[in-house]
Amino acid sequence: MKTEPVPFDKFAKIGIYPKDLMRMPKDLRDAILSGELSPLMRVNVPVGDNSAVSIPMKIQLAHDKDGHLQLLTYQIHRELDNNLKLNDTELDRVRKGDVIQKEFQEGGNRKMRYVQLDKETNALMYRDVATVNFEEKLQEVDKIKDIGLGIAQKEALTSGKPVELEVGDQKVTVGVDLREPVGFKVMQGDMEEWKRQQAIRYDDAHEGYMGYVQTDENRWEYKQVVDRLRHEESVRLTEREKTDKKEDKKRGLSL
């Protein structure tokens, strides 16, 4: 994705302009432009002439099945935002950290998508299954380029489950992870290591994003930022609910 022109028009829609990108730490900017899920950021989204609303969110650049670049946004929610209408079983699975596959009706078309929960924002991430080509991704990795997947392994990967492979005297685990630029992760280690890595928060694995993300040096400070943003979002949602109730009451009296 780094070889493509920077989609400034898409960033501008959420209030991130060229000067803002240039002010970011280089490692963070490069990560975002290469398709990694960003850390939690406060973004001033334009809502009209000379006005904006400050919203805490994560962002990610990703291609759709036709190869078009999209800018995905994941806002903080007080509780899990079930905007994809998952059933109770599916909700239980994503809360546990699983990646699930689900069919969605979009207009007159049906699309199979992977769904994964970002626990920091309580937002559901999703990606079209057609955009994740396992065979191609495996071929790109030198250490396992000669490894062929069996039928059972392919079925497991396609359904969103990670698969452990033997590569010489080492173990490699591969699987769908929507936080990755290509939606697919290859990791040295067994299934237990995969689970451990999945449980590590994004910010613990990316040092140097001071002011954007938690590091060993500013772990406590970052936690305070996340907690404050969550609290502010909770208060905002509560105030909106109160306003809606007042408006409903007024409409009821007018009737």
Phi, psi and omega per residue, in radians:
M1 nan -0.353 3.138
K2 -1.161 -0.448 -3.096
T3 -1.363 -0.220 -3.139
E4 -1.509 2.714 3.065
P5 -1.066 2.487 3.127
V6 -1.157 2.205 -3.098
P7 -1.383 1.242 -3.080
F8 -1.011 -0.575 -3.116
D9 -1.112 -0.634 3.141
K10 -1.266 -0.714 3.096
F11 -1.116 -0.668 -3.096
A12 -1.072 -0.520 -3.130
K13 -1.122 -0.412 3.089
I14 -1.938 0.335 3.019
G15 1.415 0.330 3.064
I16 -1.875 1.949 -3.067
Y17 -1.844 2.929 -3.100
P18 -0.847 -0.728 -3.124
K19 -1.123 -0.579 3.132
D20 -1.212 -0.707 3.099
L21 -1.102 -0.708 -3.115
M22 -1.188 -0.462 -3.139
R23 -1.379 -0.308 -3.134
M24 -1.189 2.656 2.992
P25 -0.971 2.443 -3.052
K26 -0.982 -0.742 -3.126
D27 -1.076 -0.673 3.139
L28 -1.213 -0.807 3.139
R29 -1.051 -0.791 -3.136
D30 -1.103 -0.684 -3.138
A31 -1.110 -0.771 3.139
I32 -1.122 -0.790 -3.114
L33 -1.209 -0.351 3.111
S34 -1.592 -0.006 3.034
G35 1.796 0.110 3.100
E36 -1.329 2.636 3.059
L37 -1.202 2.273 -3.090
S38 -1.307 2.853 2.950
P39 -1.251 3.092 3.104
L40 -1.160 2.240 -3.092
M41 -2.314 2.610 3.018
R42 -1.687 2.095 -3.044
V43 -2.048 2.329 3.119
N44 -1.624 1.675 -3.053
V45 -1.453 2.139 3.119
P46 -1.074 2.355 3.123
V47 -2.225 0.213 -3.139
G48 2.804 -2.925 3.138
D49 -1.160 2.036 3.055
N50 1.002 0.493 3.085
S51 -2.404 2.718 -3.108
A52 -2.677 2.770 3.090
V53 -2.036 2.246 -3.131
S54 -1.440 2.101 -3.063
I55 -2.291 2.217 3.049
P56 -1.370 2.286 -3.100
M57 -2.801 2.968 2.942
K58 -1.971 2.667 -3.135
I59 -2.290 2.749 3.126
Q60 -2.756 2.346 3.031
L61 -1.548 2.346 3.137
A62 -2.645 2.668 3.089
H63 -1.610 2.525 3.002
D64 -1.508 -3.108 -3.058
K65 -1.125 -0.332 3.126
D66 -1.630 0.052 3.116
G67 1.499 0.106 3.128
H68 -1.419 2.432 -3.101
L69 -1.410 2.297 3.106
Q70 -2.135 2.667 3.016
L71 -1.917 1.918 -3.131
L72 -1.588 2.461 3.125
T73 -2.202 2.435 3.138
Y74 -2.243 1.824 -3.111
Q75 -1.458 2.713 3.077
I76 -1.216 2.405 3.074
H77 -2.249 2.550 -3.122
R78 -1.107 -0.703 3.072
E79 -2.252 2.931 -3.140
L80 -0.935 2.180 -3.131
D81 -1.518 1.733 -3.087
N82 -1.500 0.969 -3.134
N83 -1.225 -0.264 3.126
L84 -1.626 0.032 3.079
K85 0.994 0.877 3.063
L86 -1.282 2.602 3.086
N87 -1.428 3.086 -3.042
D88 -1.054 -0.707 3.138
T89 -1.124 -0.751 3.140
E90 -1.165 -0.693 3.109
L91 -1.101 -0.710 3.132
D92 -1.097 -0.695 -3.127
R93 -1.182 -0.797 -3.119
V94 -1.194 -0.556 3.082
R95 -1.118 -0.540 3.121
K96 -1.393 -0.106 3.116
G97 1.793 0.040 3.140
D98 -1.301 2.688 2.954
V99 -1.750 2.227 -3.120
I100 -1.991 2.799 3.069
Q101 -1.966 2.319 -3.086
K102 -2.524 2.522 3.113
E103 -1.605 2.353 -3.132
F104 -2.141 2.531 3.059
Q105 -1.652 2.139 -3.131
E106 -2.283 1.805 -3.040
G107 1.153 -2.202 3.094
G108 -1.694 0.153 -3.092
N109 -1.974 2.672 3.033
R110 -1.901 2.327 -3.114
K111 -2.236 2.339 3.046
M112 -1.572 2.251 -3.108
R113 -2.318 2.642 2.971
Y114 -1.567 2.487 3.131
V115 -2.254 2.368 -3.110
Q116 -2.524 2.488 -3.117
L117 -1.589 2.284 2.950
D118 -1.638 1.849 -2.981
K119 -1.208 -0.388 -3.113
E120 -1.271 -0.560 -3.136
T121 -1.887 -0.179 -3.043
N122 1.099 0.467 3.128
A123 -1.827 2.559 3.105
L124 -1.575 2.119 3.049
M125 -1.578 2.557 3.101
Y126 -2.570 2.699 -3.136
R127 -2.609 2.423 3.092
D128 -1.072 2.341 3.125
V129 -0.989 -0.620 -3.095
A130 -1.105 -0.314 -3.119
T131 -1.501 -0.152 -3.119
V132 -1.907 1.804 -3.115
N133 -1.771 1.751 -3.042
F134 -1.097 -0.832 -3.093
E135 -1.017 -0.791 -3.123
E136 -1.129 -0.742 -3.118
K137 -1.145 -0.677 3.124
L138 -1.168 -0.659 -3.141
Q139 -1.132 -0.435 -3.111
E140 -1.346 -0.246 -3.092
V141 -1.744 1.946 -3.029
D142 -0.959 -0.731 -3.013
K143 -1.179 -0.365 -3.129
I144 -2.236 0.411 -3.062
K145 -1.184 -0.368 -3.134
D146 -1.690 0.091 -3.131
I147 -1.508 2.211 3.091
G148 -1.768 2.494 -3.140
L149 -1.600 2.367 3.059
G150 -1.344 2.979 -3.113
I151 -1.048 -0.805 -3.121
A152 -1.099 -0.687 3.135
Q153 -1.166 -0.715 3.118
K154 -1.113 -0.715 3.136
E155 -1.125 -0.710 3.124
A156 -1.109 -0.810 3.133
L157 -1.074 -0.779 -3.114
T158 -1.082 -0.586 -3.132
S159 -1.389 -0.144 3.103
G160 1.863 0.003 -3.111
K161 -1.539 2.469 3.084
P162 -1.259 2.716 -3.118
V163 -2.266 2.373 3.128
E164 -1.691 2.279 -3.106
L165 -2.100 2.592 3.049
E166 -1.669 2.110 3.113
V167 -2.147 1.674 -3.037
G168 1.144 -2.167 3.109
D169 -1.750 0.251 -3.135
Q170 -2.048 2.782 3.073
K171 -1.927 2.400 3.103
V172 -2.232 2.358 3.114
T173 -2.006 2.329 -3.114
V174 -2.234 2.663 3.107
G175 3.067 3.046 3.134
V176 -1.281 2.303 3.036
D177 -2.582 1.862 -3.027
L178 -1.252 -0.098 3.052
R179 -1.367 -0.283 -3.128
E180 -1.469 2.641 -3.122
P181 -0.947 -0.678 -3.116
V182 -1.721 0.041 -3.134
G183 1.326 0.254 -3.053
F184 -2.516 2.381 -3.064
K185 -2.155 2.390 3.032
V186 -2.054 2.163 -3.016
M187 -2.327 2.360 3.025
Q188 -1.261 2.157 3.135
G189 2.340 2.968 -3.106
D190 -1.548 -2.996 -3.067
M191 -1.127 -0.614 3.126
E192 -1.130 -0.683 3.109
E193 -1.172 -0.648 3.078
W194 -1.011 -0.847 -3.120
K195 -1.094 -0.685 3.138
R196 -1.134 -0.775 3.137
Q197 -1.126 -0.667 3.138
Q198 -1.146 -0.490 -3.116
A199 -1.404 -0.324 3.133
I200 -1.274 2.284 -3.134
R201 -1.177 2.610 -3.114
Y202 -0.845 -0.813 -3.014
D203 -1.191 -0.444 3.122
D204 -1.210 -0.409 -3.057
A205 -1.682 -0.092 -3.084
H206 -2.265 1.650 3.133
E207 -1.432 2.780 3.043
G208 1.702 0.007 -3.131
Y209 -1.712 0.807 -3.088
M210 -0.926 2.259 -3.134
G211 1.616 -0.298 3.114
Y212 -1.975 -0.578 -2.944
V213 -2.602 2.718 -3.084
Q214 -1.275 2.401 3.024
T215 -2.313 3.083 3.122
D216 -1.032 -0.562 -3.092
E217 -1.356 -0.575 -3.082
N218 -2.187 0.589 -3.106
R219 -0.986 -0.852 -3.091
W220 -1.132 -0.759 -3.121
E221 -1.070 -0.728 -3.124
Y222 -1.154 -0.673 3.118
K223 -1.056 -0.671 3.117
Q224 -1.128 -0.671 3.115
V225 -1.103 -0.830 -3.140
V226 -1.061 -0.798 -3.132
D227 -1.088 -0.705 -3.129
R228 -1.159 -0.752 3.129
L229 -1.103 -0.701 3.090
R230 -1.095 -0.749 -3.122
H231 -1.133 -0.791 -3.136
E232 -1.072 -0.696 3.123
E233 -1.161 -0.670 3.128
S234 -1.127 -0.764 3.121
V235 -1.108 -0.738 -3.125
R236 -1.083 -0.761 3.126
L237 -1.145 -0.681 3.120
T238 -1.121 -0.761 3.130
E239 -1.114 -0.655 3.110
R240 -1.117 -0.713 3.128
E241 -1.094 -0.720 3.120
K242 -1.104 -0.737 3.135
T243 -1.103 -0.749 3.133
D244 -1.076 -0.701 -3.138
K245 -1.145 -0.697 3.121
K246 -1.118 -0.726 3.137
E247 -1.134 -0.697 3.104
D248 -1.093 -0.688 -3.119
K249 -1.160 -0.729 3.117
K250 -1.081 -0.769 3.124
R251 -1.105 -0.609 3.116
G252 -1.158 -0.707 3.129
L253 -1.178 -0.640 -3.107
S254 -1.178 -0.439 3.103
L255 -1.315 nan nan
